[in-house]
Amino acid sequence: SILSGCDIIRFPAIVNRKYYSDRHDYRYRFDVSPHADRGNVYFHKINAIEGVLQDADWIFWLDDDAAFSQPDRRLEEVVPELLDDSVCAIFCSSPVNPQGWTFISSGNFFVRNSESGKELIRLAKETSLDEVKAWWDEKSLRMFAYGDQDAIVCQIKTNKKFEKSVKVIAY
């Protein structure tokens, strides 16, 4: 399944994502739920994923401002790691730019409907950003973004369970 979301529909890219999903027989959802317990705006996606993960083998989160530029290519073709049964989540490293960059990009990533995938999302949701900020090393992890991706990075880097089951692939 492909999942996007925000408090409101801000961009017409929703049409692109629906077209792509229909073309490849993926289920597409756009989550506009209020998620009062989200902490900050960036955790909207964590709550949205948690709410639908049980309904699919994989959830591909795609930020609401992103669109597919190669509609003929299936996700499995672009990301063959999806076929690896030992993987519970797949992130791409952040693009490098002069303004700074982060360790991973949480604008587009995959989470498997597995105990490990569910645990990663649950733990990221429960992670204190104040504690993450105190732990954060900008030299190795790059920019702190004050959001969900920092909580996810903390779980990937500190929880041995995710050491081999979470893949970070090239941007």
Buried (B, 14 or more C-beta within 10 A) or exposed (E): BBBBBBBEEEBEBBEBBBBBBEEBEBEBBBBBEEBEEBBEEBBBBBBBBBBBBEEBEBBBBBBBEBBBEEEEEBBEEEBEEBEEEEBBBBBBBBEEEEEEBBBBBBBBBBBBBBEBBBBBBBBBBEBEBEEBEEBBEEEEBBBBBEBBBBBBBBBBBEBEBBEEBBBBBEE
